[in-house]
Amino acid sequence: FLVGAGLSALAGWGGMLVATDANVRTTQAAKEHGLGRALRVAFTGGAVMGFTVVGLGILGLSIVYWVLTFGYDNHDDSFVQESFLFDDNFDPARADKDAVDLQIQLHYAANALAGFGFGASSIAIFARVAGGIYTKAADVGADLVGKIELDIPEDDPRNPAVIADNVGDNVGDVAGMGADLFESFVGSIIAAVSLSDGSMQTVLLPFWIAGVGSIASIISFFAVGTQNDATQQQLNRALHKGTIVGTVLTAIFSGFVTHFVFEDHRSYGQKILGCIVLGLIAGVLIGQVTEYFTSYSYWPTQSIVKSGATGPGTVIIQGLGVGMISTVLPTIILVASIIACEALAGEYGIAIAAVGMLSTLGITLATDAYGPIADNAGGIAEMAHLDHSVRATTDALDALGNTTAATGKGFAIGSAVLTALSLMAAFKKRAGLTENGISVEIDEPVVLAGALIGAVLPFLFAALTMFSVQKAAGAIIMEVRHQFSTIEGLREGTAEADSDRCVAISTETAVHEMILPGLYALLTPITVGFLVGPRCLIGLLGGSITSGMMLAIMMANSGGAWDNAKKYIEIEGASGGKGTEIHKACVVGDTVGDPFKDTSGPALNILIKLMSIVSLTIAPFMQSYSKDWEHWYYGILPLLLLLIGNFIIYVLFWRNEHVVSIESKPEPIHEPDGKPVEHEEETSPMVSMAHDIT
């Protein structure tokens, strides 16, 4: 647990450290050398995050697994007979004792690996949930006061929330996404090892696949590049080239690995290779589908802009529709992959498909972490008052970053589903349900009840994080309005804003607000498992995976489409460009979409994986349950902790909630010539609608 948590935190810290350096260097590259060099610098900064996550994941998991093999020397013949799955004539009495002992050591060490995944998950929920609340509170607060109420440019240094907004991009989108995918990466390997039954071939394979995928990602890194006059489509192709090269190389390298590992069992090796390739293809296809629904080069996002002609209400409606329909194709892709892999190699095939999908994480995370670097580079250009051509260059990179971020979220959701499904299968086996022949059918009341509990948890989790963003954004809005009203010269740009105050508000609120969602994610599976039994817990995991996937895809894609609809107007000049009523309507949509795509949606990945890894961790205690409610008294303590935690958090953080008044907005900013900035009469209702919907 400690090693997993420490490495996850270290990966996030290292990624943020490099990202903050890359922000400034990207701005400088855009100023001195243009688009091509700026893309390379930003992408290199993102690649550090990707390769750090992969490197620490493989290294840490390998060392921990090796260390955990020491101390197990019991000669369990019944287990060893099962573990030599490729030798039908195996006789433990005549087997080499060292080989037999090694199988036992690998098996029991795999049981302890769940603690590593649990540690990684604990940091992931902190980085993803708290980071998401932090970044979107600052973003929404800065946009609503700065862009809508005061009509000043985005990232204007006069806005006190701008620094908190830029910091939040690194906290939520670099460290948060890194911790999220670190959890998926190590979780998929842990699930595959747990389902291998200690067989040397199947234990080694996930580590080898992850290793060759890392090598392929390093090679594909050098395939990314573009010219200074590149269009958005050309920029997209530049990043796609790296992903495609990495995927193809990983498939080729995996072919050599399976040929070597299963040299005496070619037929089974070919089936395993098929599962790996299916996982790789599924990851690429989900990314392409996500890009279609979120990039402004395609109809779905353009349709949101067109809907803005009738106001922000129709922008919200159209965006929700786009997000809902975007769940169909990823679901079909995942269902086809799961069914095919199960037919080829059973539950282990699904687990190794998840490893295959995540084996290219180095290059995939690089394209995602590139986004916030490009975004912050634009903010630095604005705050440093650089030439408009520099901001135009960073805006082009930022628009691409919005698409790659949405693609990365789609990839994260798909990999989370496969990883959680594999962990659920490992739990079922480790809890003794398979061995004892205990039935787990969906039409049984206890299992269905668990599924209903699991299905509602993602909605509860998403609601809590949305409430948290609203509260934190409200506090930021009040602070920004207060500073503009009380700091002399701030409006004119002759005084400096107190940015530290907004950073402190975002930090404090984010840490407070993550506690309650974390309690539900941690204690719900423990409570249900011990109170009712493993069958109900299986239903809970299945229900949470199903509804969590749909809700996460819908929220992430809706938010990405709303964001890029605004960018379509600002960059391409669609529907009259900036300042029009359509633009203002799309800004409202983007404001609503921010917590959708960067807080609540991505946090659901953590929810389903954390509950799965917690269930796997407590699985050995479930082996004594031969019927439901057999040891119900063990579930009383976690249930009481959950109830007490709810009460304490309500008293401390929710009872005295501050209400933001829409009427308390500051006067419009006067420009240096003394003339006030003109505002349309509809500005106030739009701000009110944004608050109400958020």
LOVONU-915643 format. One line per 8 residues: their letters; for each residue y, z, x of C-alpha. Coordinates in steps of 0.05 Angstrom, whole numbers. Last residue first. Example, Ala and Ser with C-alpha at 12.3 -4.5 7.8 and 13.67 -1.06 7.14 Angstrom:
<nodes>
sa	-21/143/273 ~ -90/156/246
</nodes>
This chain:
<nodes>
tidhamsv	489/-250/-480 ~ 499/-284/-548 ~ 554/-236/-568 ~ 589/-239/-501 ~ 588/-315/-497 ~ 611/-319/-570 ~ 670/-274/-556 ~ 690/-314/-495
mpsteeeh	686/-377/-537 ~ 727/-345/-593 ~ 781/-327/-542 ~ 786/-396/-510 ~ 793/-435/-576 ~ 868/-433/-573 ~ 869/-475/-510 ~ 898/-443/-448
evpkgdpe	958/-465/-407 ~ 967/-436/-338 ~ 1035/-402/-335 ~ 1092/-436/-299 ~ 1124/-397/-242 ~ 1117/-453/-191 ~ 1068/-408/-153 ~ 1018/-408/-211
hipepkse	1022/-356/-265 ~ 955/-325/-285 ~ 941/-318/-359 ~ 950/-248/-388 ~ 892/-200/-380 ~ 834/-192/-430 ~ 831/-129/-471 ~ 814/-162/-537
isvvhenr	742/-175/-518 ~ 730/-100/-513 ~ 671/-81/-470 ~ 630/-23/-498 ~ 607/30/-449 ~ 538/59/-458 ~ 536/135/-462 ~ 465/142/-488
wflvyiif	436/88/-442 ~ 437/112/-370 ~ 421/186/-364 ~ 396/205/-434 ~ 359/140/-446 ~ 329/142/-376 ~ 304/213/-386 ~ 274/197/-454
ngilllll	238/135/-431 ~ 211/171/-370 ~ 184/227/-414 ~ 148/177/-457 ~ 118/139/-399 ~ 98/203/-362 ~ 66/229/-426 ~ 25/165/-432
pligyywh	6/169/-358 ~ -20/240/-370 ~ -56/228/-436 ~ -98/170/-409 ~ -149/214/-375 ~ -162/248/-442 ~ -190/183/-470 ~ -254/187/-429
ewdksysq	-302/152/-476 ~ -247/119/-518 ~ -286/53/-516 ~ -357/52/-491 ~ -395/52/-425 ~ -334/75/-385 ~ -358/103/-317 ~ -340/38/-281
mfpaitls	-266/45/-301 ~ -249/89/-241 ~ -267/31/-194 ~ -217/-14/-232 ~ -155/28/-217 ~ -130/-19/-163 ~ -151/-82/-202 ~ -111/-58/-262
vismlkil	-50/-45/-218 ~ -59/-115/-189 ~ -60/-146/-259 ~ -2/-105/-285 ~ 39/-124/-224 ~ 21/-198/-231 ~ 40/-203/-305 ~ 106/-165/-296
inlapgst	127/-197/-231 ~ 123/-266/-262 ~ 162/-239/-321 ~ 220/-222/-275 ~ 232/-297/-263 ~ 251/-307/-337 ~ 292/-243/-346 ~ 337/-246/-286
dkfpdgvt	355/-314/-256 ~ 339/-365/-309 ~ 355/-328/-373 ~ 407/-281/-342 ~ 448/-343/-323 ~ 433/-384/-385 ~ 481/-347/-430 ~ 538/-359/-380
dgvvcakh	515/-431/-371 ~ 519/-442/-446 ~ 589/-413/-447 ~ 608/-460/-390 ~ 578/-517/-430 ~ 627/-503/-487 ~ 685/-500/-438 ~ 664/-568/-410
ietgkggs	659/-598/-479 ~ 728/-571/-495 ~ 755/-607/-434 ~ 779/-572/-372 ~ 732/-606/-323 ~ 705/-676/-334 ~ 718/-723/-393 ~ 648/-725/-422
ageieiyk	616/-733/-353 ~ 658/-725/-291 ~ 598/-730/-245 ~ 609/-665/-208 ~ 641/-619/-260 ~ 610/-649/-322 ~ 540/-654/-294 ~ 549/-585/-263
kandwagg	559/-555/-332 ~ 496/-589/-358 ~ 463/-566/-293 ~ 472/-493/-312 ~ 450/-503/-384 ~ 387/-540/-361 ~ 370/-486/-310 ~ 378/-431/-362
snammial	335/-466/-412 ~ 283/-481/-359 ~ 278/-409/-335 ~ 278/-379/-405 ~ 225/-426/-433 ~ 180/-423/-372 ~ 183/-347/-371 ~ 170/-341/-446
mmgstisg	110/-386/-444 ~ 79/-353/-382 ~ 91/-283/-408 ~ 59/-298/-475 ~ -7/-319/-444 ~ -8/-274/-383 ~ 11/-213/-425 ~ -43/-226/-477
gllgilcr	-97/-235/-425 ~ -77/-172/-387 ~ -76/-131/-451 ~ -143/-158/-474 ~ -174/-138/-408 ~ -143/-70/-416 ~ -175/-62/-484 ~ -242/-76/-454
pgvlfgvt	-229/-30/-395 ~ -221/33/-437 ~ -179/65/-491 ~ -138/120/-457 ~ -155/104/-385 ~ -142/30/-388 ~ -86/33/-439 ~ -47/85/-400
iptllayl	-58/53/-332 ~ -41/-16/-359 ~ 24/11/-390 ~ 44/55/-330 ~ 66/4/-278 ~ 99/-51/-319 ~ 129/-3/-369 ~ 157/42/-314
gplimehv	186/-17/-277 ~ 222/-42/-339 ~ 253/29/-345 ~ 273/37/-272 ~ 306/-31/-262 ~ 370/-10/-299 ~ 389/46/-252 ~ 383/4/-189
atetsiav	420/-55/-219 ~ 476/-11/-246 ~ 489/22/-179 ~ 489/-44/-140 ~ 531/-83/-189 ~ 583/-27/-194 ~ 586/-18/-119 ~ 595/-93/-107
crdsdaea	651/-94/-159 ~ 686/-36/-124 ~ 679/-68/-55 ~ 715/-130/-79 ~ 782/-93/-84 ~ 825/-155/-90 ~ 876/-172/-37 ~ 950/-182/-51
tgerlgei	994/-244/-43 ~ 950/-288/-86 ~ 999/-293/-144 ~ 953/-257/-193 ~ 937/-204/-141 ~ 1010/-192/-126 ~ 1012/-123/-157 ~ 944/-93/-169
tsfqhrve	943/-61/-239 ~ 929/-114/-291 ~ 887/-161/-247 ~ 849/-100/-222 ~ 835/-74/-292 ~ 811/-141/-317 ~ 763/-146/-258 ~ 737/-75/-270
miiagaak	727/-86/-345 ~ 690/-151/-332 ~ 646/-117/-280 ~ 627/-62/-328 ~ 611/-113/-382 ~ 569/-152/-333 ~ 528/-90/-319 ~ 517/-75/-392
qvsfmtla	501/-147/-410 ~ 455/-155/-350 ~ 418/-91/-369 ~ 409/-113/-441 ~ 379/-178/-416 ~ 332/-139/-369 ~ 309/-95/-427 ~ 298/-155/-473
aflfplva	257/-192/-420 ~ 211/-132/-410 ~ 203/-121/-485 ~ 188/-195/-495 ~ 139/-195/-437 ~ 105/-132/-466 ~ 93/-161/-535 ~ 34/-205/-515
gilagalv	0/-149/-476 ~ 1/-102/-536 ~ -26/-158/-580 ~ -81/-174/-529 ~ -101/-100/-526 ~ -108/-99/-602 ~ -150/-162/-597 ~ -196/-129/-547
vpedievs	-204/-66/-589 ~ -213/-105/-654 ~ -268/-151/-627 ~ -251/-224/-642 ~ -228/-236/-570 ~ -296/-219/-542 ~ -308/-173/-482 ~ -381/-153/-483
ignetlga	-407/-102/-433 ~ -465/-132/-392 ~ -465/-75/-342 ~ -454/-120/-282 ~ -400/-161/-316 ~ -361/-102/-344 ~ -369/-62/-280 ~ -295/-49/-268
rkkfaaml	-300/-90/-204 ~ -323/-152/-241 ~ -272/-149/-297 ~ -218/-131/-246 ~ -234/-192/-203 ~ -229/-237/-265 ~ -161/-205/-281 ~ -139/-217/-209
slatlvas	-158/-290/-216 ~ -119/-297/-280 ~ -59/-262/-249 ~ -61/-310/-189 ~ -68/-372/-234 ~ -10/-348/-278 ~ 34/-328/-220 ~ 23/-395/-186
giafgkgt	48/-431/-248 ~ 108/-384/-256 ~ 128/-389/-183 ~ 123/-465/-185 ~ 168/-467/-246 ~ 216/-420/-211 ~ 216/-465/-150 ~ 232/-525/-192
aattngla	291/-488/-224 ~ 316/-469/-155 ~ 306/-540/-131 ~ 348/-565/-190 ~ 404/-514/-179 ~ 402/-529/-104 ~ 414/-603/-117 ~ 477/-584/-154
dladttar	495/-537/-97 ~ 486/-592/-45 ~ 533/-638/-84 ~ 581/-580/-93 ~ 579/-567/-18 ~ 601/-638/-4 ~ 656/-636/-57 ~ 680/-569/-29
vshdlham	686/-600/40 ~ 723/-660/11 ~ 772/-613/-23 ~ 797/-589/45 ~ 785/-517/62 ~ 820/-460/26 ~ 776/-407/61 ~ 756/-377/-7
eaiggand	737/-445/-34 ~ 697/-466/27 ~ 663/-398/28 ~ 643/-406/-44 ~ 615/-475/-31 ~ 573/-447/26 ~ 550/-393/-21 ~ 519/-444/-67
aipgyadt	487/-483/-10 ~ 454/-419/15 ~ 434/-401/-56 ~ 397/-467/-63 ~ 361/-471/5 ~ 318/-412/-16 ~ 282/-459/-65 ~ 269/-517/-17
altiglts	246/-468/37 ~ 201/-433/-14 ~ 163/-498/-25 ~ 159/-514/50 ~ 127/-448/70 ~ 90/-439/3 ~ 46/-499/17 ~ -17/-455/13
lmgvaaia	7/-429/-54 ~ -27/-482/-96 ~ -89/-480/-53 ~ -93/-404/-58 ~ -87/-410/-134 ~ -142/-463/-133 ~ -184/-414/-92 ~ -179/-363/-148
igyegala	-197/-413/-201 ~ -258/-436/-161 ~ -279/-363/-151 ~ -281/-356/-226 ~ -332/-412/-232 ~ -339/-465/-179 ~ -333/-535/-210 ~ -331/-519/-285
ecaiisav	-282/-462/-273 ~ -239/-507/-231 ~ -236/-561/-285 ~ -220/-511/-341 ~ -166/-477/-301 ~ -134/-542/-277 ~ -133/-573/-347 ~ -103/-509/-376
liitplvt	-50/-506/-322 ~ -28/-578/-331 ~ -28/-573/-407 ~ 14/-509/-404 ~ 62/-542/-355 ~ 69/-600/-405 ~ 83/-559/-467 ~ 131/-505/-441
simgvglg	189/-555/-434 ~ 192/-559/-510 ~ 218/-488/-515 ~ 269/-495/-459 ~ 298/-560/-487 ~ 303/-528/-556 ~ 339/-467/-528 ~ 388/-512/-493
qiivtgpg	401/-553/-556 ~ 416/-490/-596 ~ 461/-460/-543 ~ 501/-524/-535 ~ 504/-529/-611 ~ 539/-461/-613 ~ 585/-479/-555 ~ 622/-532/-594
tagskvis	611/-597/-632 ~ 622/-644/-572 ~ 579/-597/-531 ~ 516/-630/-559 ~ 528/-688/-512 ~ 525/-642/-452 ~ 460/-612/-477 ~ 431/-682/-485
qtpwysys	447/-696/-412 ~ 402/-637/-393 ~ 343/-664/-432 ~ 357/-738/-415 ~ 349/-739/-340 ~ 394/-741/-278 ~ 423/-674/-299 ~ 361/-640/-271
tfyetvqg	331/-584/-314 ~ 277/-615/-358 ~ 255/-669/-309 ~ 257/-621/-250 ~ 210/-573/-286 ~ 161/-629/-299 ~ 163/-649/-226 ~ 151/-577/-203
ilvgailg	93/-569/-251 ~ 63/-633/-224 ~ 69/-611/-152 ~ 36/-543/-165 ~ -19/-574/-207 ~ -34/-625/-152 ~ -43/-570/-100 ~ -87/-528/-146
lvicglik	-130/-589/-163 ~ -137/-604/-89 ~ -162/-533/-76 ~ -211/-537/-134 ~ -238/-604/-110 ~ -247/-575/-40 ~ -289/-519/-71 ~ -332/-571/-106
qgysrhde	-340/-610/-41 ~ -361/-546/-5 ~ -414/-532/-58 ~ -445/-600/-46 ~ -439/-596/29 ~ -479/-531/37 ~ -500/-529/109 ~ -431/-546/137
fvfhtvfg	-396/-502/85 ~ -344/-473/132 ~ -335/-536/174 ~ -332/-587/117 ~ -289/-538/77 ~ -240/-534/135 ~ -238/-609/148 ~ -223/-624/74
sfiatlvt	-171/-568/74 ~ -134/-604/130 ~ -130/-667/88 ~ -107/-630/25 ~ -56/-591/66 ~ -30/-655/96 ~ -20/-687/28 ~ 15/-626/0
gvitgkhl	61/-618/60 ~ 81/-691/59 ~ 95/-687/-16 ~ 139/-625/-8 ~ 179/-653/50 ~ 190/-719/15 ~ 211/-683/-48 ~ 269/-653/-9
arnlqqqt	296/-721/13 ~ 280/-752/-55 ~ 325/-702/-89 ~ 381/-717/-40 ~ 371/-791/-54 ~ 376/-779/-129 ~ 438/-737/-120 ~ 470/-793/-80
adnqtgva	471/-797/-4 ~ 535/-816/34 ~ 523/-769/92 ~ 451/-793/103 ~ 387/-753/89 ~ 335/-707/120 ~ 269/-672/106 ~ 208/-697/143
ffsiisai	214/-645/198 ~ 195/-589/150 ~ 131/-628/133 ~ 101/-609/200 ~ 115/-534/189 ~ 88/-539/118 ~ 23/-571/142 ~ 14/-514/192
sgvgaiwf	25/-463/137 ~ -25/-499/92 ~ -75/-496/149 ~ -68/-420/151 ~ -70/-409/76 ~ -133/-451/73 ~ -165/-412/130 ~ -148/-345/99
pllvtqms	-176/-367/32 ~ -240/-393/65 ~ -260/-333/106 ~ -286/-291/48 ~ -322/-350/15 ~ -360/-367/79 ~ -376/-295/100 ~ -403/-275/32
gdslsvaa	-373/-208/14 ~ -378/-215/-61 ~ -328/-273/-60 ~ -290/-251/-122 ~ -252/-197/-85 ~ -235/-246/-29 ~ -208/-297/-78 ~ -167/-244/-114
iisgvfse	-139/-216/-49 ~ -119/-287/-27 ~ -84/-301/-93 ~ -48/-234/-90 ~ -24/-246/-18 ~ 12/-309/-40 ~ 33/-285/-109 ~ 65/-222/-80
fldagmga	99/-261/-25 ~ 122/-309/-80 ~ 159/-254/-118 ~ 184/-221/-54 ~ 214/-286/-30 ~ 243/-302/-99 ~ 279/-235/-100 ~ 300/-235/-27
vdgvndgv	330/-305/-31 ~ 350/-316/-104 ~ 366/-245/-126 ~ 396/-212/-65 ~ 423/-274/-32 ~ 457/-300/-95 ~ 480/-230/-110 ~ 522/-227/-46
ndaivapn	559/-288/-71 ~ 572/-258/-139 ~ 592/-191/-109 ~ 642/-228/-66 ~ 669/-266/-126 ~ 677/-204/-170 ~ 748/-187/-148 ~ 775/-256/-167
rpddepid	834/-273/-123 ~ 787/-305/-73 ~ 773/-362/-123 ~ 697/-372/-124 ~ 702/-416/-187 ~ 773/-440/-199 ~ 823/-401/-241 ~ 827/-410/-317
leikgvld	846/-337/-329 ~ 802/-322/-390 ~ 749/-376/-381 ~ 740/-387/-307 ~ 759/-320/-278 ~ 743/-270/-333 ~ 679/-300/-360 ~ 657/-330/-294
agvdaakt	665/-268/-250 ~ 631/-223/-300 ~ 573/-271/-312 ~ 562/-279/-237 ~ 569/-206/-220 ~ 521/-184/-274 ~ 476/-243/-257 ~ 468/-224/-184
yiggavra	456/-150/-194 ~ 409/-156/-253 ~ 367/-208/-216 ~ 365/-166/-153 ~ 342/-104/-192 ~ 288/-144/-227 ~ 266/-189/-169 ~ 277/-143/-109
fiaissag	251/-79/-142 ~ 194/-113/-179 ~ 174/-149/-114 ~ 176/-84/-74 ~ 124/-53/-120 ~ 84/-117/-122 ~ 76/-120/-46 ~ 51/-48/-46
fgfgalan	1/-63/-102 ~ -23/-124/-64 ~ -38/-82/-2 ~ -72/-30/-46 ~ -117/-84/-76 ~ -144/-94/-5 ~ -186/-31/-13 ~ -240/-65/-53
aayhlqiq	-242/-122/-2 ~ -258/-72/52 ~ -319/-51/12 ~ -346/-122/10 ~ -328/-141/81 ~ -363/-79/108 ~ -425/-92/67 ~ -430/-164/91
ldvadkda	-419/-141/163 ~ -475/-90/157 ~ -523/-145/137 ~ -502/-190/195 ~ -509/-132/244 ~ -578/-114/216 ~ -606/-184/224 ~ -648/-198/163
rapdfndd	-723/-185/158 ~ -720/-128/108 ~ -661/-159/72 ~ -702/-221/53 ~ -660/-283/39 ~ -701/-341/10 ~ -646/-366/-37 ~ -595/-368/20
flfseqvf	-527/-392/-3 ~ -508/-331/-44 ~ -519/-282/13 ~ -475/-231/-22 ~ -522/-217/-79 ~ -580/-195/-34 ~ -531/-154/6 ~ -511/-114/-55
sddhndyg	-582/-95/-72 ~ -597/-79/1 ~ -541/-28/9 ~ -546/-8/82 ~ -487/38/89 ~ -445/23/151 ~ -373/23/126 ~ -326/57/176
ftlvwyvi	-288/-3/202 ~ -279/-62/154 ~ -210/-35/134 ~ -180/-54/202 ~ -200/-127/193 ~ -172/-130/123 ~ -107/-98/146 ~ -101/-147/204
slgliglg	-114/-208/161 ~ -68/-185/105 ~ -10/-170/152 ~ -16/-235/191 ~ -25/-280/130 ~ 31/-249/90 ~ 78/-239/148 ~ 72/-312/167
vvtfgmva	78/-339/96 ~ 139/-297/78 ~ 173/-311/144 ~ 157/-386/139 ~ 192/-391/71 ~ 252/-348/89 ~ 263/-385/154 ~ 256/-451/115
ggtfavrl	315/-432/72 ~ 361/-428/133 ~ 333/-495/157 ~ 348/-525/89 ~ 420/-502/93 ~ 429/-530/163 ~ 395/-597/147 ~ 434/-607/83
arglghek	499/-593/119 ~ 481/-643/173 ~ 470/-699/122 ~ 529/-682/78 ~ 585/-684/129 ~ 594/-670/203 ~ 653/-623/215 ~ 669/-594/147
aaqttrvn	600/-597/117 ~ 571/-568/181 ~ 622/-511/179 ~ 604/-495/107 ~ 530/-497/125 ~ 543/-452/184 ~ 577/-401/140 ~ 520/-397/91
adtavlmg	466/-401/146 ~ 488/-333/174 ~ 481/-300/105 ~ 415/-336/95 ~ 387/-311/162 ~ 398/-238/144 ~ 375/-249/72 ~ 309/-278/95
gwgalasl	297/-223/145 ~ 309/-169/93 ~ 265/-203/42 ~ 208/-212/92 ~ 215/-140/116 ~ 212/-114/45 ~ 147/-151/32 ~ 120/-128/99
gagvlf	136/-56/84 ~ 107/-56/14 ~ 42/-88/37 ~ 36/-41/96 ~ 50/20/54 ~ 0/0/0
</nodes>
